Structures are given as C-alpha cells and as structure tokens.
Amino acid sequence: MGSLRKNKKKEFLGSGWSFPVTFSVGNHELVVTKYENNIKDSIDVIMQTNFGERPMNPQFGSGLQQFFFQEMNETLKSEIKDVITSSLLSNEPRISVLNVEVEYVDIENGLVEVTIDYEYNQTNTRHNYVYPFYLKEGTNIGR
C-alpha cells in the first residue's frame, strides 16, 4: 500500500513512450517510462533534437548541433549553457533549471560534458543530469 501511495504522489511527473521507442519482447507492447525516468527521457529528446525537426513544433529542441566544429573556448561554454537553459525552460515545464555546467572533458576528441541541476516544480526535489556532447561529430571515420 505504501508504494501505491508513493506512486500516486509522483503522477504529476507523467509517463510516456520510452526513448528510443521500444517494444517488449514477450508481448510486443510499447515500453512506457514513468515519473523520474520520463523526465530524463524528455531531457534526452530535447538535447538531441535540432530546431525544425518536429514538423508541428519547429521551436522544439536545443539546437546543439549548431556548435559542431566550433573552437572550444570559454565563449562556447557560455553559449552552450545559455542554449540548454532556454531550451529546457521552453520545452520541459515540469522542471526548473538551477544550474548548467559545461566542461571540456576530452578536447582532442571534442567531448563536452554538460551537467544540468534541476528540480521538479511541484515538489522542489533536486536532481541532476549529465549529457555527453561531441563537438567533433563523425571525426572518428577512417581510424
């Protein structure tokens, strides 16, 4: 009974299709995520979507692809931070972004690690999310 009550309190977090869309092996049903996992999946979709990729919502996404092949400097960190903050503000109403940190983890391979600290609006519960982002997309071809 306790877990039922706990899940009832989390219903505001929502549920939806898993990302990427998958089906269960045994009964071929659509896999659905709930609560915290649904918000993480939503953040994944926002971060990976370029503007214009959703026909009925062309402003959906983060547009991080615009930063591919850019010079890794402090200005770029600020631009990435601003884009992520505004895209989550516009596209994920269940959370409030508290902080976004951008770190150059592997400059040679173009790996940028983005850490997003956020809280759920209805409960003020804090969480964080780490997103690996490669600025030199596709440069490992021929290695």
Protein Blocks (a to p, Z undefined) as FASTA:
>chain_A
ZZmmmmmmmmmnopaddddddddfklopacddehjlmmmmmmmmmmmpcghkamklmkgc
jhlmmmgoiacdfklmmmmmmmmmmmmmmmmmkbccfbdcdddfblmnopacdddddddf
klopacdddddddfkgoklgoZZ
